[in-house]
Amino acid sequence: MQWRYELSDVITIEPGKRGGKPCIRGLRITVYDVLEYLASGMSHADVLREFPYLAEEDIRACLA
């Protein structure tokens, strides 16, 4: 159960933000954005370098 609580802290949905898509910690980057970057060949390290306000835990939450 602890993981579910933590996941809900990382992935947030706000109706007025990014069309209600799941975002990371209330930021304007969506789960779909992160998944697209990873699918395009970027590594976790690449994503973190490009978006320094993200953490490894954020990427793992997107993959959960």
N, C-alpha and C positions, 0 to 999 in steps of 0.2 A: 504494500500500500504506500510506503514511503516514496517509491519511485513515481507513482501516479501524482502524488502531491507535488513533487519537484517538477514533473513534466508540465503540470498546469501553471507553475510559476514561470516556466520558460516560454511555452507556447500560449499566446493570448489571442483572443478574437474580440475585436471592437467593431461594431457595425459601421461606424463612420470612417474607419481607417482601412485603406487599401481594399475597399469594397467588401469588407467583412472577412477577408482571407486570413488564415492563421498567420500571425506575425511572431517574431522572436522578441520576447520581453517588452512588448509594447512599442518596439521600434518600427520603422517603416519597411524593414526587410522581411519578406515573407518566407515561410517554409518552402514554398515553391521556388522562390529565387535561389535559395541555398541548394535545393535538390537539382535545379537546372545547372548551376555552376559545377556541382559534383559530376553530373551526367555528361557535361561537356569536356570533362577530363581534368578539371582542377582538383588538386589534392586538398585535404583538410588544411594543410599549412598554407596553400595558395589562398584559400578563402579567408583564412585568418589574417594573412598579410594584406589582402585587399580591403578587408573590413575589420580593422583593429578593435572595434568596439564589441565584436563577437568573441565568444569563448568556445573552446573545444566542446564543452557541455552543451552549448547551443546547437552545434552541428549534430552531436549525438542525439539530441532531442528531435531534430528534424528527421533523422533516420529511424526513430523508434516507431 
